[in-house]
Amino acid sequence: MSPSAVYQHPRYYAIGYQWNTEAECDFIEACLKAHGPPGATRLLDIGCGSGRHMSILAARGYRMAGIDLSPEMVAYVNEAAAREHLDISASVGDLRRLALAGTYDAAFCFMDTFRFLLTNDAIVSHLRAVAGHLAPGGLYLTDFWVPSRWELIGNEIHQWEQTEGDTTVRVFYLQHPESIDPVAQTFDDELVFEVQEGGTTREIRGGPTRTRLILPQEFGALVESSGVFTLLGRYGDFDLARPFSRDSLSWRMVSVLKRR
Ligand SMILES: C[S@@+](CC[C@H](N)C(=O)[O-])C[C@H]1O[C@@H](n2cnc3c(N)ncnc32)[C@H](O)[C@@H]1O
C-alpha cells in the first residue's frame, strides 16, 4: 500500500502540524537532561516529515539528521535548512529497512510514524537497527496512537485547523473500521487536508494507509524482547511529570527507551 499522498505536500503538512512542536522539543531536551548521555548533541529524527522538530532543535544547537520515505518532505527539509543556515541533513530512507550512517546520542520517531511497522518482527528488527546507531546509553523516544477506549480501536477521528499567513490547513485523521484485521492488529487510517488559500479551497485525500495497533503492554514486551533497550518510562503527554496511566490516558503514548 502506498504512503499517504498528503506527504507529497510538505508545506501544507508543516502548517497543519505546527501545534505543540515547541513542547515536544522541550520534552526531548528534558529526556536528554534526565536520562541521556552527557553532552548529547547528535540527534536523529526517524520519519522526520517537514522537519518541524529538527528546525527548532537545530536552532537550539543540536546537530540534526533525519530520514523520511517521502522525497518531497526530504527536499523541503534540506531547502529550509540551507536557507536558514541550520545544521540539518535529511535523506530518503525507510524505517522498516534502516540504512544509515553515523552514531547518534538520541533518536526519536514522533506522531504515529512508528505504527508503519506492521509486525512484531518488524518492530523488533527496527529497534535493533536503531540501537545499532546509538551511542552507549543513547535514547530512543517514540510517540504513537493508542486507543483511549476499546471502542475507539479502528474508529478514532480527529480534526484540527492551523493557519499561517493566508493559508489555512484543516487536517482530518480518520480510521477505517471496516478494514480491521483483528489477528494482524492492523487497519487502514487516512489523512485528509482541506486547504484554503488564495480564495479557493482544495481537498487532498491521502488515501488509506495500513497501520498497526500497538498496545502499551505489548510494546513493553517487544522492547524487552529486542534485548537492546530498557523502557525507562511511558507518558500520557509530552511531560515527564505525567506517567501514562488510566488517568492520563490520551490518544498518544510517548515512550522513553535507553540503549543497554
Ligand atoms: C505523520 S508524519 C510524522 C512526521 C514527523 N515525525 C512529525 O512528527 O511531524 C509521518 C511521516 O512518516 C513518513 N513515512 C511513512 N512511511 C515511512 C517509512 N516506511 N519510513 C520512513 N518514513 C515514513 C511520511 O512520509 C511522513 O513524513
The ligand as a Tripos MOL2 file, in Angstrom:
@<TRIPOS>MOLECULE
LIG
   27    29     1     0     0
SMALL
NO_CHARGES

@<TRIPOS>ATOM
      1 C1          2.5190   11.6820   10.4730 C.3       1 LIG1
      2 S1          4.0260   12.1040    9.6580 S.3       1 LIG1
      3 C2          5.0800   12.4580   11.0530 C.3       1 LIG1
      4 C3          6.2110   13.3740   10.6940 C.3       1 LIG1
      5 C4          7.0160   13.8950   11.8860 C.3       1 LIG1
      6 N1          7.6040   12.8150   12.6490 N.3       1 LIG1
      7 C5          6.1600   14.7660   12.7880 C.2       1 LIG1
      8 O1          6.0830   14.4950   13.9920 O.co2     1 LIG1
      9 O2          5.5640   15.7120   12.2720 O.co2     1 LIG1
     10 C6          4.6310   10.5380    9.1060 C.3       1 LIG1
     11 C7          5.9030   10.6750    8.2560 C.3       1 LIG1
     12 O3          6.4370    9.3630    8.0650 O.3       1 LIG1
     13 C8          6.8830    9.2340    6.7280 C.3       1 LIG1
     14 N2          6.8730    7.7870    6.4230 N.ar      1 LIG1
     15 C9          5.8500    6.9940    6.0610 C.ar      1 LIG1
     16 N3          6.2560    5.7250    5.9200 N.ar      1 LIG1
     17 C10         7.5800    5.7230    6.2110 C.ar      1 LIG1
     18 C11         8.5870    4.7180    6.2150 C.ar      1 LIG1
     19 N4          8.2890    3.4520    5.9250 N.pl3     1 LIG1
     20 N5          9.8470    5.0650    6.5310 N.ar      1 LIG1
     21 C12        10.1640    6.3630    6.8220 C.ar      1 LIG1
     22 N6          9.2570    7.3580    6.8220 N.ar      1 LIG1
     23 C13         7.9870    7.0450    6.5210 C.ar      1 LIG1
     24 C14         5.9050   10.0730    5.9210 C.3       1 LIG1
     25 O4          6.4490   10.4630    4.6680 O.3       1 LIG1
     26 C15         5.6650   11.2510    6.8680 C.3       1 LIG1
     27 O5          6.5550   12.3040    6.6250 O.3       1 LIG1
@<TRIPOS>BOND
     1     1     2 1
     2     2     3 1
     3     2    10 1
     4     3     4 1
     5     4     5 1
     6     5     6 1
     7     5     7 1
     8     7     8 2
     9     7     9 1
    10    10    11 1
    11    11    12 1
    12    11    26 1
    13    12    13 1
    14    13    14 1
    15    13    24 1
    16    14    15 ar
    17    14    23 ar
    18    15    16 ar
    19    16    17 ar
    20    17    18 ar
    21    17    23 ar
    22    18    19 1
    23    18    20 ar
    24    20    21 ar
    25    21    22 ar
    26    22    23 ar
    27    24    25 1
    28    24    26 1
    29    26    27 1
@<TRIPOS>SUBSTRUCTURE
     1 LIG1         1 GROUP 0 **** ****
